[in-house]
C-alpha cells in the first residue's frame, strides 16, 4: 500500500499488474475483489488520505472473506482505521 496524506478526501485505488495475472479479465476480477472488500471496510476508515492497494499473486486463490480480513489487517497496520 502507498499512502499520500494531507488530502481533503479519502480515495483508495486498486492495482493489479501483469505480474499478478497475465490476462485483463483476471486483473479486472482481482480489482473488483479489492473494491468489494473496500466497500465493507470504508465506513471504518479514517478520513483524508489517498491509498493505492497493490494486488499480489496469492490474491487470485483467496475468497472474498479472506481478502476483507487481509485488507482490514493492512489498514490496521497503516493506522488508518477508526
C-alpha positions, 0 to 999 in steps of 0.5 A: 500500500502507498499512502499520500496524506494531507488530502481533503478526501479519502480515495483508495485505488486498486492495482493489479499488474501483469505480474499478478495475472497475465490476462485483463479479465483476471486483473479486472476480477482481482480489482473488483475483489479489492473494491468489494472488500473496500466497500465493507471496510470504508465506513471504518476508515479514517478520513483524508488520505489517498491509498493505492492497494497493490494486488499480489499473486496469492490474491487470485486463490483467496475468497472474498472473506479472506481478502476483507480480513487481509485488507482490514489487517493492512489498514490496521497496520497503516493506522488508518482505521477508526 
